Amino acid sequence: MLMYCQNCGKESDQYAQYCQFCGHTLGNYSEVIYGAEGESKQDEQMAAFVGKGYDYYQKNWTMVTNPGRSVNWNWAAFFLGVFWLGYRKMYKAILLLLGFFILTDLIELLSGNSQIAEHLSTAIMFGVPVFLGMYGNTLYYRHAKAKLSRLQEREQDLNVIATVGGTSGKGVVGAVFLLIGYVFVYGILLAIFNTGGIVFGTEQGSYGVNAIQEEFTQLDEIFYEVDFGETIDGSTVQVRVYTSLGDTETLYAEFDELLEPGWDGYFNYLYSPEYDWLEPGKYIVRVYYEGEMLSEGSFTVTPAYN
């Protein structure tokens, strides 16, 4: 008599205690499906749940030893990402993914856009589509099995199974709104942790200044990042650097920065010991547009040699 594992659907020895393919316990008769009739019923339920594209998924799942864990490429998951998840009604996966994005954004903001955080963000940007492409079929198989297990406990018919499963255009729209919600949350995080003004650091990345700090030595290169707090229509801002000693400020340098209209900030090189030599002390940087100060920040320089 043929016997099939309820977890992966593979044929097993009728006297085996564990499935040789996925390791699932075959401890009692309720854990197995006997003969062609049981196999046909399982396939019928899975086909009803998957709906459109069942032939594709069934073919890919049977190509691997353990469809609940194996790598099995899915181009739709790779290119469409959360929209594919929404189409397949995998809403929990979308929430987990966006929660992961928010967590990494928070780490990046709290680290002051450090180089490590920037590399992490880049890795995630490219890694998530690859992960979904590699494990999309696996995730969908596990999602379908979990849903079917709960539906079978309530002895639901195929019509109910098809309604719970299948595909959903509304799910795609829901994914869009969840992405909009993510952008909104990210904006709140920016408002909380990125307070504007001017920050300084020793490194410049693709998205801003990294290794942010307020104290430098005379041998450090210094980069600065300016947040206007609003967009400006002009293409030039004036930058003034002052030395500060007690209550006395002295103009040290003055120059213009060229921008694109509509920008709300910028980042650039400020100081290098190869071309200049800052004396130890406190420095204040102010950025002006049409005579109005937009941003202000300060840093301290300590002696290169004690």
N, C-alpha and C positions, 0 to 999 in steps of 0.2 A: 504494500500500500504506500502511495506517495504521501509525503508529509512536507509542509512548507512553513518556514519561519514567519510568524506574524509581524515581525519587525521589518525584515528586508524582503520577504517574499521568496527567498531562495529555497530550493529543494534541500531537505535535510534527511538524515537517517532517522527512521522512525523510533529508534531506541536511544538516540543521542540526547544528552541533557542540555547541551549548548549548541547554538548554531555555529557551524564551522566558518561562516562568512562574516557575520557581524558580532558574534559572541553572545547574542541574546539568549536568556535562559529559556529552555523548552521544558520546564519542569512538569507541566501537566497538560492534559488534553485541551484545556481552554486557551493555551498559549500557541496552538498550532492550527493549521488549516489543512484538512485532508482532501486529497484527490482533486480532480479537475473541476468538480463543482465548487469547492471552496476557493480554488484559484480563480475561477471565472467570476465569482461574486466579488472577490477582492479587486480584481481588475475593473469590474463594472463600477464599483464604488469610486475607485481612483479616477476612472475616466469621467464619471459624472462630476467629481470634484474639480478636476483640472479644466474640463471643458475644451475651449479652443487650444489647439496645439498639443493635445494629449499624445498623438503619435510621436511627436518630436521628443517630449519628455520621457515617454515610456521607452523609446529606443535608447536614449542616453542613459537612463537609469539601469537598463538591463545590460549595458556595455561594461559596467564597472562591478567590482566585487561587492562593494558596500556603498550604495547610493546615498546613504546618510552621512558619509564622511569623505568620500573620494573627490578628487579634483575632476571637474567635468565642465569644459568651457561653454559659456553662454554669451553670445555676441550681444543679444538684446540687453542683458544685465550690464554688460561692459559699457555700452554706448549710452543707455538710457538711465542707468543708476536708480535713483529713488522713484523715477517715473515708472520704471518696470516693476519695482516693488509695489507701488500703488496700483498698477494695472493688475497685479496678481494678488491684491488685497493683503499684502504683508505689512500691515500698518505698524505693528510692533517693531519690526526691523527698521522702518523709517525713523521712528522715534528714538530708537537706540543709536542709530547712525547720526542723527542730528544732535542728540545729547553728547555724543562723542566729539562732534565738531565744536560744540559750545565749550566743552571741557578743554580742548586743545587751544581754542581762542583765548580762554581765560588764562591758561598757562602762559601763552605768548604775551598777553597784556601785562600780567603780573611780573613777568621776567624782563619787562622793558624792551620787548622785541629783540631779545638776545639772539645771537647767531644760531645757537642750538635750537631755540624755539622756532626760528625761521626755517631751519633745515627740517625740523619735525613737521611744520605746516606744509612745506613743499612735498615731503615724503607722503603725507596723508592725502594731499591733493591728487597725486598720481597713483598712490597705492590703493585707495578705495575702489576706483573703477576696475583695477586689475583684480582685486579681491572678489568683487561681485562677479566679474567675468569667470574667474576660476571656480567659485563656490556658489554661484547663483542657482544652478540646478540642485546642488546639495541642500542649500537653504530652503528651496521650494519643496523638495522632497520631505524634509523634516517638518516643514510647516504643514504640508498636506497630511502627513501621517498623524501629527498631533491633533489636527482638527478632526480627521476621520475617527480617531480613537474616541474622542469625546462624543461624536455623533453616533457611533456604534453603541456606546453605553446607553444612549437614549433611544436606540433602535429607530433612528430616523430613516425615512425612505429616500429614494434617489432624487426626488424633486427637491427635498430639503437640502440634501448634500450638494446638489448643483447650485442652489441659491447661495449657500454659505461659501462655496468655492467659486470656481469660474473666474471670469475677468470682469473688470469694472472701469469704465470711462470716468465714473465719479471718483474712483480711487486715484486716477491720474490728477484730476482737479484737486482732490484732497492733498496730494503730494505737493502740488504747486502752492497751496495755501500754507502747508507746513513749512515749506522753504521760505515763504514770505515771513512767517512767524519767526523762523530762525534769523533772518536778516534783521527783524525788529529787535529781537533779543540781543543780537550782536551790537546793534546801535546803542542799546541801553548800556551794555558792558563798556562800550567805547566812552559813553558819556560819564560813566562812573570812574573808570580807571585811566582814561586818557583826558586829563583836565585841561589840555591846551597849553599855551605858553610856548616856551622853548626848552628843549632838552638837549643834552650833550652826551657824546659817547666817543669811543675810540675806534669804532668800526662803522662802515656804511654797507647796508645790505640792499636787496632789490626793492624793499618796501619801506625803508627808513633807516634811522640810526640804531645801531646795536651796541651792546655793552655800555648801556647808559650809566653815567655817574656824574658827580658834581665836583670831584677833585681829581686833578691831573698833575703829572710832573712836567717839567720843561721838555722832556724827551718824547712825550706822547703826542701823536696826531690827534686832533680834535675835529669832530664832525658835529654839526648841529641840525636839529629838526624843528621847524617852526609850524605851529598851528595857529591860524588866524582867528579861529572861532567863528568864522563866517567866510563866504566866498567873496572875492573882489573882482571887479570888472577890468582893472588895469593890468598892465604887463610889466610893471616895475615897482619894486618896493625898495625903500632905503634902509640900510642896516648901519647902526652905529654901535661901536664897541667902546665902553668906558672902563677906566680903572677906578677902583673905589678904595678910598682910604678913610675910614671913619665915616664922617658925613660929607666928605669931599669927593666929587666925581670929576674925572678929567677925560675928555674925549681922546681916545687912543687911535681909532681908525674909523673910517666911514666909506661905504661902498654901496653899489646898487646890485640887486639880484633881479634877473629877468625871469618872468613867469608867463604862463599861458592864462589868458582871461578866464575867469570862472574857477580858478584854483582856490582852495581854502588852506593851503600851506605848502611847504616844500622842505627838502633836506639837501644839504650840500657840505662840502669841505669848508672848514673855518681856519684851521691853523696846522702848520707842519714845521717842525724844528729845522727842516732842510732849507726853508725859505724865510723864516722869521725866528725870533727868540723872545718869548714872553718872559717878563720878569715875574718873580713870585708875587702873589697877591690875588686879590679878588677882582673879577671882571664881570661887567654887566653888559648884556647884549639886548638891544631894543630894535624892533622892526617897525617902520613907519610906512604909511600909505597916504599920500596927499596931506602930509603934516600930522596925521592922526596915528598915535601909537597903537599897533595891533597886538603885539606880543612882547614879552619880556622874560628874560631868564638870566641866571648867573652861574658862574663856576669859579673854582679856585685853582691856582697853579702853585705847586710846591717846588722847591729847588730840586734840580736833577741829582745833585751830589750833596750829601750832608757833610 
